[in-house]
Amino acid sequence: MIRFLSALLLLLTSTLVWAAPDGATLFAQNCAACHGEKGTGGIGVPLALPSFQASISDDYIRKTIRLGRPGRIMPAFQKLSDAEVGALVKYVRSWNTAQAMQFDPTPIKGDPAHGKQLYAQHCAACHGAKGEGGKGTGVTFSRPRDLPIMPPALHNPGFLAAASDSMIKYTLMHGREGTPMVSAAKRGLKEQDVNDLVSFIRQFQQEPTSASATLLNTESAILTMDSPYDLATTVENLKRAVGDNNFIFIREQNLDAGLVAEDQEDPHQRIVYFCNFSFLNQALASDPRVGLFLPCRITVVEDHGKVKLMAVNPKRLSRMFNDSNLNELCQQMTQQYLAIMEEATL
């Protein structure tokens, strides 16, 4: 009986270990929030678009999953196993009605100087003068949008490592139906012109990292500052400092309000909510996910007679969201938080 149970346990364990990953489940868990449940797009590009499927290789998808696009919303999924990445590639390819493309890895030779001129004339309007890509996330928020999808950043280490020269050339030659990307022929370009464009784009690899692929560094996720005043005085100072820095005070409450019974709330932990609606609109227009952290708030805690102010470090958001478009806003917001906290503790 013991041997039988041991054998059964070993069989069950082996089955669990060797069960093939399910691509549909992995996609729902890791990809659908941005690319849509059926790959129709959203924050991310529409993966099921026939013209997209026709112009990429399995290797491109695999490397994109692994490397992501630094600073461009798409994270790098380094923790997925090779089998899981393979299952994702297979699932994404299930939307492909044509045979998977196989691209020649041989570098394409062209004239990058001429390619630079052609890029400025035909590509920069969408992809950015320096290949930084379109602004925003691709989500239609309360703002006008000129393009149905956000043009990708070409000067991005993830893209340049994933896309071969021949794949870039194929995309330029054929365009992508359903997007603003038209074929080179419709632009009046010859094959040699396309080779020159590919050579110019490949040169991005030799240049410093683009600003659109750079995220803010921050030492801590939390901003803290000691107050020389008691809790009540600090809170009043904070509310006054909020107004002095062009923010509107919204409300003050105990930190645990709504989480415990009212008579059990801790009066030594207060939170102050405030907002600058002009700044709020800029942040949400840049990346709607910022709404998860709004309105602005600073917590005041008194512990054994010592009072401390604490707030989320906004600079952390650009890294957390992998969105370089937030860099300037997050830098500005961090400075404003610190200015408010400093004034409240003077």
VENGI-V643698 format. One record per backbone hydrogen bond with DSSP energy under -1.0 kcal/mol. NH is the residue of the N-H (numbers start at 1). CO is the residue of the C=O. E is the energy in kcal/mol with one decimal. If there is no record, write none. Layout:
# VENGI-V643698
nh->(NH/NH)
co->(CO/CO)
e->(E/E)
This chain:
# VENGI-V643698
nh->(5/6/7/8/9/10/11/12/13/14/15/16/17/18/26/27/28/29/30/31/32/34/35/36/39/41/42/44/47/48/49/53/54/55/61/62/63/64/65/66/67/68/69/72/73/74/77/78/85/86/87/88/89/90/91/92/93/94/95/96/115/116/117/118/119/120/121/122/123/124/126/127/128/131/133/134/141/143/155/156/160/161/162/163/168/169/170/171/172/173/174/175/176/179/184/188/189/194/195/196/197/198/199/200/201/202/203/204/205/206/207/213/214/223/225/227/234/235/236/237/238/239/240/241/242/243/244/245/246/247/248/250/251/253/255/257/259/260/264/265/269/270/271/272/273/274/275/280/281/282/283/284/285/286/287/290/291/292/293/294/296/298/299/300/301/302/303/306/308/309/310/311/313/316/317/320/321/323/324/326/327/330/331/332/333/334/335/336/337/338/339/340/341/342/343/344)
co->(1/2/3/4/5/6/7/8/9/10/11/12/13/14/22/23/24/25/26/27/27/31/31/32/36/35/44/34/45/39/46/49/50/52/57/58/59/60/61/62/63/64/74/69/322/72/65/76/81/82/83/84/85/86/87/88/89/91/92/93/111/112/113/114/115/116/117/118/119/119/123/123/124/128/127/151/139/141/131/154/156/157/158/159/164/165/166/167/168/169/170/171/181/176/172/185/184/190/191/192/193/194/195/196/197/198/199/201/202/203/204/210/211/311/309/307/230/231/232/233/234/235/236/237/238/239/240/241/243/242/275/273/273/271/269/254/256/256/261/262/266/300/253/298/251/296/248/276/277/278/279/280/281/282/283/287/288/289/290/291/274/272/310/270/308/268/306/303/301/225/299/223/221/313/314/316/317/318/71/323/324/326/327/328/329/330/331/332/333/334/335/336/337/338/339/340)
e->(-2.6/-2.4/-2.6/-2.4/-2.6/-2.3/-2.2/-2.5/-2.5/-2.5/-2.2/-2.1/-2.5/-2.4/-2.3/-2.6/-2.3/-2.1/-2.3/-2.8/-2.5/-1.4/-2.7/-2.1/-1.7/-3.1/-2.3/-2.6/-1.1/-2.8/-1.2/-2.5/-2.1/-1.2/-1.7/-2.6/-2.7/-2.1/-2.3/-2.0/-3.1/-2.4/-2.9/-2.6/-3.9/-1.8/-3.0/-1.3/-2.6/-2.5/-2.1/-2.1/-2.6/-2.3/-2.1/-2.9/-2.2/-1.1/-1.2/-1.8/-2.4/-2.3/-1.3/-2.2/-2.7/-2.2/-1.5/-2.8/-2.6/-2.3/-1.2/-2.7/-1.8/-1.6/-3.2/-2.6/-1.0/-1.2/-2.7/-1.5/-2.7/-1.6/-1.4/-2.8/-2.2/-2.6/-2.2/-2.3/-2.3/-2.8/-2.4/-2.6/-2.8/-1.7/-1.9/-1.4/-2.8/-1.8/-2.2/-2.1/-2.2/-2.7/-2.2/-2.0/-2.7/-2.5/-1.1/-1.5/-1.6/-1.7/-1.3/-1.7/-1.4/-3.5/-2.0/-2.7/-2.4/-2.5/-2.0/-2.7/-2.5/-2.3/-2.0/-2.5/-2.1/-1.3/-2.0/-1.2/-1.5/-2.1/-3.6/-2.8/-1.1/-1.9/-3.1/-1.6/-2.1/-1.2/-2.3/-1.1/-1.4/-2.8/-3.0/-2.7/-3.0/-2.3/-1.9/-2.8/-2.1/-1.7/-2.5/-2.4/-2.2/-1.6/-2.4/-2.4/-1.9/-1.9/-2.4/-1.2/-1.1/-1.9/-3.1/-3.5/-2.7/-2.7/-2.9/-1.7/-2.6/-3.3/-2.6/-2.1/-3.0/-2.2/-1.9/-2.8/-3.1/-2.0/-2.4/-1.6/-1.5/-3.3/-2.6/-2.3/-2.6/-2.3/-1.8/-1.9/-2.6/-2.4/-2.1/-2.3/-2.7/-2.6/-2.3/-2.0)
